[in-house]
Amino acid sequence: MSTPKRYMLLIIAVMIQSAGIALVVKSLLGTSPISSVPYVLSLISPFTFGQTTFAVNMLFVVFELLMLRRNFPAVFWLQIPVTIVFGLCIDFFMALFTIVPEAYPLKIALCIIGTALVALGVAGQGVADVLMLAGEGAVYTFAHQFHIDFGKVKVGNDVSLVIIAAIVSLASLGTIEGIREGTLLSALLTGIFARFFLRHLSRVDAHGRIYLSLH
């Protein structure tokens, strides 16, 4: 797969992930762990969910810079325009999805569908194999620098973000917003769905590089 096609796949994957995030929020059962802080910030500020997502991701970029310093890969700067697209897409899908589910089974269904889309977006970024969004990139950078298992760092990061979101929400709103059973459901299912999509949407070529292949 050529480099332009890989970047095109990356953008499509980011759009799919943003649609999934919006659906999870619209389920009214919370949001995904990595989106919990931006979501709460959007509730207590004049900024949109997409704008706060961009701001938080820029903090992750700064973290990567501080961690890597002179070894900061030039391609990582592309996280900035990609995150702009990500934030714009989140706001677009938040406005597009106007459904307000009342029945609890429908809420669960929306949450699962949204989580599946998030996972598909994550898998698509993995298949594109050119760049990660800053949130995942920061986790990978930390794990790589300190030789810690990526999965463990990912769990630790997600838990930390949820705790921060809960504290900010309680301090600002007097209640916890954006963190419910859907947050736990998203945390549990995203990795499972992503691995499923990777198995069925990709193969590895003779040079050991992943590429898009439906099977």
N, C-alpha and C positions, 0 to 999 in steps of 0.2 A: 504494500500500500504506500503510495507516494506521500511525501510530507504535506503538500496542500490538502490532500484528502484526510490526512490525520488531523489537521487543524480544523477542517470542516466538521469532522466527526466530534471533535472536542466541543465546538460551539453547539452542535445539536444536542450533545449529551448534557451540557450545562443548561440548555433550555428545558430539556426533559426533567432534569433534577429540580429546577425552579418551579415547574408545574407541580411536581410531586410535593414540594414543600408547601406550596399554596393550598393544595388539597388537604394535606394533613392539618393545617391551620383551620381550614373551613370545616373540618369534621367536628370542631369544637371540643376536641379531646386532648388539647395541648399541641405542642409542636415537637419537631425532632430536637435532640439534645444540642446539636451544633447550632441550631437556629434559635434556641431558647433565649439567649442574651439579646440578640438583635430584635427579637419579637417584643420582649419586655421593654427595651429601649424605645421601640416605636410607639408603645402605649403611653410612655411618660414624657415624650418629646414631640415636637412638631414635625419630626421627620418620618418618612414612610418606612415600612418594613424593608423594602429594597435598599433604601439609603442607609439605614442602620446596619444592614447586612454588609454593605460595602465598607462602612467605617470599621466594623469589627474585623473584617478580613484584612484591612490595611494594617491593623494592629498585629495580625499574624505575619504579614509581610515584614514589618519592623522586627518582629521576634526572629524571623529567619535571618534577617540582615545581621542582627546582634549575635546570633549563633554562628553564622558562617563567615561573616566579615569579608575578607578578601576572597574567600572561596565561594561567595554567593554567585550561583550560575547566572549568566546573562539572560537565559531564557526565563528565569523566575520573574523578571520585570514584566513579562507578558501577563502575569497574574493580575496586574492592575487593570488593563483593558478588559480582560476576560471577566474579572469581578464586576466591572461596570455593566457588562452585558448581563451578568448573573443578577445583579440588583434590579436592573430595568425589567428583566423577565419576571422576577418575583412580583414586582408591582403590577405588571401587565396581567399576570394570571390571578393575582389577588382581586383585581378589578373584574376580570373576565368570569371567574367562578362566583356566581351570585347565589348559589344554593345555600339555604339555611336548614340543615337537617334537624328534624325534631325527634324522630324515632331513633332509639339507641342503636338498633342493628344497622341502620343507615349510616350513623356516625362511625361505627366500627368499620363498615365496608369502605367508606370514604378514606378513613385512616389507613387501612390496609392497601387500598389502591394507590394512595399518595405515597406510602412507604415503598411500594413496588416501583413506582416511577422514580423516586429518589435513588433506589438501588440500581435501576436501569441506567440512570444518568451517571452514577458512580462507576458502574461497569463500563459504560461507553467511554468514560475518561481513561479508564485503565487500558481499554483496547486501543484508543487513540495514541497512548503512550508518548505524549509530548509534554504534558504539563498537568499539574494538579492544582485545584483551587487552593488558596492560601491556607484555609483551615486544615485540610488534609496534609498540605505541604509542610506546615509547621510541625505537625505530629510526626511525620516521616523524618524531618530534619532532627528533631529532638531524639527520636529513637535511634537514628543513625549515629549521631554525635556521641551518645552515651551507651551505645551498643545494648539497647533494651529492645525487647520484642515489640514490634509495631502494635500488635493487638492489645498488649497491656497498656501501652502509652495512650492508645486510642480510647480505651475504656476510662482511664484516668482523666483524660482530657474532657470526655463527655460528662463524666460525673462532676468535674470541677465547674464546667459551664452551667450545668443544671443548678448546682448549689449557688453560684454567683447570681444566676437569673432569679432564683427564689429569694435570695437576700435583697436584691435590688427591688424586686416586686413588692415584698413585704414592707420595705422601708419607704417606698414611694407611694404605693397604692393601698397598703394595709391588708393586702390579701395576695395570694400566690396566683398569678396568671400565666397561662401558656405551658404549665407543667401539670399533666394529668396522666391517666392511664395510656393515652395515646403516645406520650413521650416514651414510656417504657416499651410499648409495643413497637414503636419505631426503632428504638435502640436494639431490641431483640431480633427484629426481622430484617433490618436493612442488610446486615452482613450475609444472612442466609440467602436472601433474594439476589444480592450482588454476585455471590459465588455461583448461583444457579445460572444467571445470565451470562457470566463469563464462560462457564462450561459450554453453553449452547450458542454463543455468539462469536467465539474466537478460537483461533488455533495458533500454534507457534511455528514460524518458518524455519528453514534450515540454518539460519543464522541466530536462532534463539529469540527472535523478536515476535511479539504478539501481533496478530492482524485480524481484521474483521472477517468472519466466516460463519455463515448461518448453518447450523447442523443440529 
